[in-house]
Amino acid sequence: MNLMIVEDEPRLRNNLALDIPWEEHGIQVIGLAASGEEVVALFDRKKPDIILADIQMPGMNGLELAEWVNARDPLVKMILLSGHDSFDYARKAVELGISKYLLKPAGDTEIVNAVLQAAGDLKKHLDQLHNVSLFQEKWKQHLPNLREMFLLNWLHGKYSPWEIQWRSRDVQFPIDSIGHYCVALLDMDPLAADESRFTERDTSLLHSSLFYITQETLQQGSVWVAPDRDGATAVLFATEGSPDTEGFLHQVNASIGKLLGIVRECLKITASAGISGVAAKPRELNQLYEQAREALQRRIVYGNNIAVTYQDRFETETRHHSYPDIERELEVGLDTGNAEKCGSSLQKLWTFMLGEARTVDEVNEALFYFSSLFIRLIQQRGGSVKEVAGPYLLYLQNLQSFSTKEQVYEFLTNILERLQHYLAEKRGAAGHKMVDAVLQMIEEGLHEELSLHAVADRLFINSSYLSRLFKQETGKAFSSYVLERKMERAKSALQEGAKVYDAASGVGFRDVSYFTKVFRKFWGITPREMARN
């Protein structure tokens, strides 16, 4: 939960923010304000969940602020601190729905308990507001779109086999009951030269029309439709059990042929389709999609207004060296710095590509694949192939120069490790640069009231992320580091002859007594004693 503290007296404001270990209670202080007007200015940018505010402040007082906050965002919880046991104040607080009304001087424990109670009340309210039945209703409303997205990613090979299984359950797609699959890809034909009703500017309209006609005509039972890239429409046909493959294809062809006729009748222009072969395994859907796409491309040979079936039985048998699900695992391993995932993915690709290679040509084809794969992986991540490969560049360009497959695999493992090291350094350099910028801000702003959220705002990043990054890079929490630097700066100033007031002011403390308290807690002696040493 995010907490904003509002107190016009600097010493009390700092006490509330720094003396209470809020993070240990799951509370993050995201803003400090000296007045109600400052809260109004910061409110939309900080988005507090809870506001702890003094009632008596110059300008807008705490009650007026509570009224403004309640009108702006009724979910925000308000806790008010008052120096007077006033019945009118308490009555007004009740009317405004204030979470807690505390009398000064309230102890740290009492304040923490009030904030935690407000956080608990807010969580209960949010749970009631967003209850399970409401989410289920929203889920049902969005389910068709989620299914379309799932189907499209599945067709494009963006899921590994295990992802297909659990994602299909998420969108209630009956994958376990399906026996065989077939994919069709439809697209509007190019407009004829003498077409007067439509122009190229109507392309999006025609593609949308094709999608909706297909959806209305075919999407029922075991047929699913999804909009594809470049305006095409993808259709997945499925059947239970183990049907006659040719009979299944006849059924698909008849359905697509009828659909193309409906499109022609409705729009008075034609569309064409590519139809894949049949497969029984969910992980083969990407291959079916590629077959349908290849079949659709053949309309350039056979003309428009046609449904072309991928005739794999009559094609020259070739081995397909494309395994997008495993490639994606490798990419995820690289992007997350997971060396184990990278290694296992490379092993899988190696087994698929070279496990069944029996001829020199098949081995060479696989080596070309690995060479292009690694070059692509490097370039997609903004790297220089020459920089990453280093002295091994010539070998990466010509894997055929190795004598054995074992040598090639060892080389690819080394290149993969070099790429991982390069990406780790790249990620680390970005973190170092950001922390360096924070360290410079701290050194230049020791005379100010420095806070994590203020620095994060200046860098336009999330304060929680900055907190973790700072601790990871420096080994210290932001607040601890700032306090350490302030105390060291103050110590140096005192030893150089500065007065206590000037030393306190130089590190952002306006209240000398509060500075003395913090200084003594840090160094074990008072500022005056330090000045005499």
N, C-alpha and C positions, 0 to 999 in steps of 0.2 A: 504494500500500500504506500502511496505517495503522500507525504506530509509537508504542508507549508506553515511556517511559523511567522506570526505577525506580532511585533512588539516594538514600540517606539523607543524604548530605553535600550541602548546598545549592549550594556552589560548583561541585562536579563535575556536579551535576544541571543547573545553568544552562549550564555549558560544553557539555555534551552536547546540550542543546536549542537553544542560541543560536549557538554558534560554528561549528557544522557546517551548511552550506547544504543542508538536507535536500530542500527543494522542487526544487532543481536536479536531484536524482537521482530525482524522482518519488515521494518519501517524504513523508508528512504526519504530523507529530507531533501526535497527538490527545489526549495526556494525559501529565502528569508525576505521579509518586508518590514518596513518601518511605519507603514501607514496603510489605511484602507485603500487609499488612492493607488498605492504601489501594487496592491493585490489586484485591483481592477485592471491595471496595465499588464500584469504578468499572467493573469488567470488563464486566458486562452492558450498561451504558449506553454505554460507549465502543467496544466491539467491535473490539479491536486485532487486526491480522494478525500483528504481530511485537512481541515484548517484549524490550527491552534492559535487563537487571537486574544489579545487584551481587549477589554471592553472600553477602557478610557484611553483614547488616543486623540491627538489633534486632528481636526478635519473630520473625516468619516469615522465614527466610533464603531466598536465591535458589533453592536446590535444592528446598526445601519448596514455594516458590511455583511452580516448574516442575512439580512433581508435581500440585499443585492445578489448574494451568492445563491440563495434559495430560488430566486427568480431566474437566474442564469443557468443553474444546474442543480435541481432538487436532490440529486443523488449524493452531492458532496456533504460530508458530515462536518459540523462546526462544534468546536469546544471553546468555551469562553472563560477567560480568567478575569476576575474582578477583585479590586481592593476593598470593595464595600459590600457589606451584607444587605443589599437593597432589595426589598420585596418587589418593587416595580421592575427592577432589572430582571429578577428571577421570573416574574410573571411574563414579561415580554419574551424572555428566552424560551419559555415553555410554548408560548404562542407560535414562535418561529421554528419550533421543532429542534432546538439545540440539543445535541447529543449529551453534553455534560456542562454544568455550570460550576466552576471551581473558584474557591476563595483563596486569595493570596494571603500569606505565602504558602503555596501548595508544594509539597515535597515531590522529588523526582518520581518516587514510586507511585504516588497518586496520579501524577500527570501521565506516566507511562500506562497505567491501568486504564485511564480514561481514553487514551488514544487507541489502545488495544480493544477496548470495548466498542468504540466507534467503528474500528476496522471489522470486528466480528459482526456487528449489526449490519454494516454495509454489505459484507459477503453474504449474509443470510438474505438480505433484500435482493441482491443480484441473483442469487440462486432461485428465489421465488419468481423474479421477473423473467428469468430465462430458464424456466423449468423444462423438464425432459419432454413433456408433451408438446411444448411450443417448438423446441428444436426438431422434434419428429415431424411436425407439420411443415416446418420450413424445409426439412430434408426432402419430404415428398414433393414439395413444390419445385425444388431444384434437381430432383432425381433425373428427369429427362436430359437436362444439360450435362449433368455429371456423367451419365451413361455415354452421351455423345463424345465427351472429352476422353473418357476411358477407352472407348472403341477406337477413336482416332489415334491415340498414343499407342494402343495395342497394334493397330495395323502398321504404324510407322516403326515398329520394333523398338519402342522406347522403354519397354518393360522386360526385365529378366523373367524367367519362368516362374519363380516363386512370387514375384510381384503380381503377375497376371492372376494367380490364384487368390491372393488376399485382397487385391483391389477389386476383383470381380465380385467378391462377397460384400465389399463396402457399398457397391452400387447395385446390389441384388441382381447381378447378371448370372443366369443359370448355367454357368460353364460346366459344372459337374455332370449335368444331364445331357450335354451335347456330344454326339458321336462323330459327326463330320462337319467340315466348314467349306464354304465357297465364297469368294469375294468378287463383287462386280464394281467397276468404277465407271461412272457416267459423266459426260461432259457435253455442253452445247457445241454444235458444229459451227465452224466459221460462217459468218453471214454471207449470203450470196451477193454478188455485185449489184443485182437489180432489186435487192431488198429495200423497201421504202418505209416500212413501219418501224423498224428498229435500226439504230446506228451503234457504233462502237461504244458510245457513251452509255448505252443500255446494258452493257455486259454484266454488271453486278445484278441488275434487275433480273436478267435472264437466268443467271446462275441461281439466284434465290428462288425463282419460279420452278426451276428444275428440281431443286432440293425439296420444296414443299409438295410438288406433284408426286415425287418419289415417295415421300413420307406418307402422304395420304393414300397412295395406291398400294404400297408394299409393306409398310411397317406394321406388322401384326404377327402374333404368335412367335415364330422363330426367325423373324427377319428384322434386322436393325439397320437404321439409316443414320449417317453422320455427314456433316459438311466437311469436305476435304480441302487441301490447299489448292490455290489457284482457281477456286470456284467450282471444282468438280464435286461430285457427290459419291460417297462410298456406301456400299450396301453389303452387309454380312448376312449370308444365308446359312442356316444351321439346321441340323436334323438329328433326331435321337437315334440311338442304336447303331447298327451297321447296315446302312441301306445299300441298294444297288447303286454304285458310283455313277454309272451311265444314266440311270433313271433320275438320280438326283440332279445331274447336270442338265438333263432334258427339262426338268422342272424349272431350274434356274433360267435356262435359255428362254423358255416359254414366258416366264414372268417378265424378264427384261424386254423381250420382243413386244409384249403387250404394253409395257410401260412406254417404250419408245413411240408406239402408235398413239398413245394418249397424249404424250408431249407434242407430237406433230399436230394432232387435232386441236389441242388447246392453244398452242402458241403459233401455229401455222409455220413453224420453222423446225428444223430437225436437231436431234441429239444422237450421240453414239455411245457405245458401251464396250468395255473390255471385261471379259469374264475369265476368272482363274480356273485352275484345276481344283481338285478336292484334296483336303488334308484332314487327318484325324487328331493332330496334336495342337493344343493352343499356341505353343511357341512357334508353330509353322505359319501363323497368320501373316506375319510380315512377308514371308516368301510368296504367299497367295496374293497379297497386295501388289507386290512387284510384278507378278505374273499378269494380274489384271491391268496394271499400268502399261506393261509392255504390249499387251494385246490391244489396248485402246490406241496406242501409238500407230498401230498398223492401219488405221483408217486412212492414213496418208497414201497407202497403197490401194486399199479397196474402195475408198470413197466414203462419203458421209451417210448418215442414217443407217448405221449398221451396228450389229452386236458381234464382236469378234471374240471367239473362245481361244484361250491359250492351249495350243495343241502340243503339250509336252511329250506326248507319245511319238510325235513325228519330228521332234526337234533333235538336233545332234546333242547327245548327252554331254553335259558340262558340269563341272563342280562349282558350286557357288561359294566364293570366299568372302562372304559377308555375314558377320555375326554381331549385329548391333547390340544385342543384350549383353554380351560379354565385353564388347568394346565400351559400353556404357559403364559397366562395373569398373573397368580399368580407369575410365575418366573420373568416376566418383572417388576411387582410391587416390588418384593424383590430386584432385581438388581438395580432399579432406586430409591429405598427408598420411593416409593409411597404408603403410608399407606392406602389411600382410595382404590386404585386398589387392594391391598392385601385383604382388608376386603370384597370387593364386589366379588372377585374371590372365596374366601372361601365360601361365602354365596351361590354362584351359584353351586359350587361343592357339598355342603351340600344338596341343593335342589335336584340336579340330583341323588345323591347317596341314599339319605334317604327319599326323598319326596314320593316315591312310594313303599317303603319297607313295606311289610305287615306281614312278618314272622320273627321269631327270626333268622333263618339262613340268610335271606336277610340283616337284620341289622348287624349281625356279619361279613358278607362279606364286607359290607361298612366300618365297623370299621377297619377291617384288611387293607383295601385300604388306609384309612387315616393315619394309623400308619406307613405303609410302605412309603407313599407319603412324610410325614414330615421327616422321617429319611433320605430319598433320597435327599430332598431339602437341608437339613443341610449338609450332606456329600459332595454333589456336589459343595457346596460353601466353602469347606475346613474347615468346622466346626466340632467340636466334639459333638456328640449327647449328651454325658454326660454333657459337659460344657453348651450347649445351654438349654437343658431341666432342668438341675440342680436338685432340689428336686422332680421334676415331672417326672423323668426318668421312674420309675416303672409304672406310669399311662400311659405314651406314649407306653410302651411295652405291656400294657394290657388294652386297652380302654373298654373291656367288664366288667371291675370292676365297672364302673359307673352304677348307678341305672336308670337314665333317659337319653334320647337323648339330652335334654336341658343341662344337666351337661357335656356331651361329647362336645357339641358345644362350651360352655363357656371355657372348658379346651383347645380345639384346638385354640380358639381365643387368649388365654393367651400364648400358645406356639408360635403362629405366631408372637405375639408382642415381645416375647423374642428373636426370630430369627431376627426380624427387628432391634432390639436394638443391637444385636451382630454384624450384618453386618454394621450398622451405626458406631459402635465403631471401627470396622476393617478398614472401609474406612477412618475414622477420624485419626486413628493411622498412616496410610500410609501418609496422608497429613501432620500430625504433624512431622513425622520423616524427611520428605523432607524439610519442612520449618526449622526444627532444623538444618539440614545440611547447609541450606542457611545462617541462622543466624551465624553459626560458621564460614562460609567462609567470611562473612562480617566483623566479629570481627578480624579475622586473616588477612584480606586484606584491612584494613582501610588506610594503607599507599599506596595503589594502586589506579588506576583509575577504580573503580568498575562500571560495567554496568550490566543490567538485562540479556542481550543476552550472555555476557561472562559467567555469573554464570550458565545460562541455558545450555550453551554448555558443561560446566564441568560436569553437571548432566545428559547430554544426553536427555534432554526433551525440549518440545516446549516452547519458551519464553512467548507466550501469556498465555498458561496454567499456567506457573509458576507465572506470574504477578497476575492472578486472585486468584490462591491458596494462594499466599503470602498475598494479601490484605484481603482475607477471614479469614486467620488464625491470622494475626497481626492487622488488622484494618487500615493499612497504605499502601500506594503505595511503591513499592520497592525503587524508587529514593528518596522519602521523608524520608524513614527510614534510608537509607544510609547517606543522607545529615545530618540528625539529629544525627546519631552516630559519624560522622566525626566532626561535630561542638562541640559535647559534649567532644570528645577526645581532640580536639584542645583547648577547654576552660580549661580542667584539666591540660594540658601541660603548658599553659600560666600561670595559677595560681600557678603552681609548680616551676615557674622560667624559663621556656624555652623561647628562643628567638622566635620572630615572624617567622623568616625563618624556624627554626627547627620545630615549631608547624605546619606550613603549609606543610613542607615536610613530617611530620609524618602522615598526613592524605591525602597524595596523591596529593597535590597541588605544582606544580613546579614554578608557577608564583605567587609571593608574593602579587602583586597588585590585581590580580584576587581573591586570597584567602581573602584579606582584604575586597574586595567588597562583597563577599559571606558571610563572617563572620559578617560584619556590618548589612547586610540585615537580617540575622538570629537572632542575639542577640541584635541588636539595638545600639551597640557600637563597636568601632574598637578593633582589637586585643591588641594594646598597652594600651588602656583604660582598657580592661579586665585584663591585666597583673598587672596594678596598683591597681586593686580592691582586 
